[in-house]
Every structure is written in structure tokens, then in C-alpha cells.
Amino acid sequence: MGIELTFPIPEGITVAMMSVIIEFCSIVSTVLFGQSVRTYGDYSSSLFMAFFMFLSIITVCLVPAKFRREEVEKVAGSTELREFLTGQQKKPIIITAS
């Protein structure tokens, strides 16, 4: 979902950031799940995790189509910001007195 919502930023940058965030979240959720199993048991903990994953899937499905990368690319007419990738900038207009 993060890649979809960060359209003007190239996918490579977004994927790298998302990889770091996913690794961090995986570590935190593994530790929390371990604590939950010790406290509430394996059945209750697994049921909660399944419910949490279901909510995550529903959340991703509820992202409006206008925010998805495919729709934004159609509107923009390109897959990446050309100015961002090539370093091209608009040249300033210089007005001289004659």
C-alpha cells in the first residue's frame, strides 16, 4: 500500500523504505506474539493474529482507486517524474532592460 500511495517518488526508493519498515514491524510483532503466547496461550494468540491480518487486508482493499499508482500514472502520463530522475529543471526566464 505504501508503494501505491507514494506515486511521485520512484518505486525503488519506496521499496527500500518499505523493506526497512517491514523488517522492523516483523521483529516487533514476533516479540509481541511470543509474549502473547506465554500470557494468553497459543489458540487465543493465533486467533488474534488472524483477525489482525484480516483487518490489514480489508484496510488495503479500502484504498480508493484514485490513490493507486496505476490510476495516478494514467492521469500523469508517465511512470516516473522525469525531472526528478534526469535532473532537468525549468530554466528561469531572464528579463533584461533594453
C-alpha positions in Angstrom: 0.0 0.0 0.0 2.9 2.3 0.7 4.2 2.0 -2.9 0.7 2.8 -4.2 0.3 5.9 -2.1 3.8 7.4 -2.8 3.4 7.9 -6.5 5.7 10.8 -7.3 8.6 9.1 -5.5 10.2 6.4 -7.7 9.4 2.8 -6.8 13.0 1.9 -5.9 13.2 4.4 -3.1 9.8 3.4 -1.8 10.6 -0.3 -1.9 13.8 0.3 0.1 12.0 2.3 2.8 9.2 -0.3 2.9 11.7 -3.1 3.3 13.2 -1.5 6.4 9.8 -0.8 7.9 8.6 -4.3 7.2 11.7 -5.8 8.9 11.2 -3.6 11.9 7.5 -4.5 12.1 8.3 -8.2 11.8 10.7 -8.1 14.7 8.2 -6.2 16.9 5.3 -8.4 16.0 7.3 -11.6 16.6 8.3 -10.4 20.1 4.7 -9.4 20.9 3.3 -12.7 19.6 5.8 -14.6 21.8 4.7 -12.6 24.8 1.0 -13.1 23.9 1.5 -16.9 23.6 3.1 -17.0 27.1 0.4 -14.9 28.6 -2.8 -16.0 26.8 -2.0 -19.3 25.2 -1.4 -20.3 21.6 -5.0 -20.6 20.4 -6.1 -17.1 21.6 -2.9 -15.5 20.3 -3.2 -17.2 16.9 -6.9 -16.1 16.7 -5.9 -12.5 17.4 -3.2 -12.5 14.8 -5.5 -14.0 12.2 -8.1 -11.3 13.0 -5.4 -8.6 12.8 -4.2 -9.9 9.3 -7.8 -9.9 8.2 -8.2 -6.2 9.2 -5.0 -5.4 7.3 -6.3 -7.0 4.2 -9.6 -5.1 4.5 -7.7 -1.8 5.0 -5.7 -2.3 1.9 -8.8 -3.1 -0.2 -10.5 0.1 1.0 -7.8 2.3 -0.5 -9.7 4.4 -3.1 -8.7 3.7 -6.7 -7.7 7.4 -7.3 -4.8 6.9 -4.9 -3.4 3.8 -6.5 -0.3 4.1 -8.6 -1.9 2.7 -11.7 -4.6 5.4 -11.8 -2.2 8.2 -11.0 0.2 7.1 -13.7 -2.6 7.2 -16.2 -3.5 10.7 -15.2 0.1 11.9 -15.1 1.0 10.1 -18.4 4.3 8.7 -17.1 5.6 6.1 -14.7 8.2 8.3 -13.0 8.8 12.0 -12.6 11.2 12.8 -15.5 12.5 15.9 -13.9 13.4 14.0 -10.7 15.2 11.3 -12.5 17.1 13.2 -15.1 17.9 16.3 -13.0 16.2 18.6 -15.6 15.0 21.8 -14.2 13.0 24.6 -15.7 15.2 27.4 -16.7 14.3 30.8 -15.2 13.1 33.5 -17.6 15.6 36.4 -17.5 14.1 39.7 -18.4 16.7 42.3 -19.5 16.2 46.0 -19.8 16.9 47.4 -23.3 
